[in-house]
Amino acid sequence: MRVYIHLTLSEREFLEVKYNEGKSVRQIAAALGRSPSTISRELKRNWSKKAGRYHHWNANNRYKQRRKNCHRKNNLTKNPAAFAYVLDKLLQYWSPEIIAGRWNKDNEDKISMRSIYRAVRAGLFPGVKANTHFRRKGKPYANQKKSYTRYFDSSIHDREEIADQRGRLGDYEGDTIYGSVGKGYLVTAVDRCSRLTTAAIAREKTKEATNAAFIAAFRKAKLVPPKTLTLDNGTEFLGFKDIEHTLDLRVYFADVHAPWQRGSNENVNGLLRFFFPRGTDFTKVSDEQLDAVLELINNRPRKCLGFLSPYEFIAQVLHLA
């Protein structure tokens, strides 16, 4: 089957010249290798009644405008309830995939994440833009250089199988998010099972400041007390024995250059980076500001949890227990 190709600007110019010379529709069509009906339709559609003639440039502009207007309308504009729901969740910084997944979980009329992306890029949602409300803003993440040591006596390969399988609450992955020189950093921890996120601010990169931040962070996670903590091999974790003693947990270390072994933490750090971009001065971030961000993240549904939020997942697990 032959694929139809629209007339080009040069073909329209040829049509105008030959039509003004008195050539017939069939003669012009034969010269262009087109169907006579194509040429006839082109003249009828783009004939200028005001000028009383066919002009190739005006015809091409009309064609472009028709093509622009012929695209299907976004489905969200046909469903006021879905539109309002999507706008509300975008303002809470939920991703389009999470919004669509959660809506589809609770409603019969389905929406797609692509419809949400298109609507945002088309400017349909007031106050919402891709570069301000989407976690990934089209910019690649720069790799942060870190110094490492090796903790051979506390390897991730010695961790209990139930922790590996995410089979219980309380097995955390931990890390730090660097601000800038002299601007402190963030100590983060994510429960492998529920994806509950907690964090605290450390003003300097020492083992004492790191330990104090972990203790402060876990005070916020009373729903899920820590049993284990898996870290990378950064030098800021040299005081891990003190953490084990103070918090009554076991610390394990992932292999060097193996971030996938702490994938939940790496993912949540990306979320936190949305709210605290590189260069953030964490010494000026208040506990209230940090806690507000943690509330947003822990109330955000996750695809891996069946589009439940960490809080909802924990409530479900504790209820079943």
Disulfide bonds with the S-S distance in Angstrom:
none
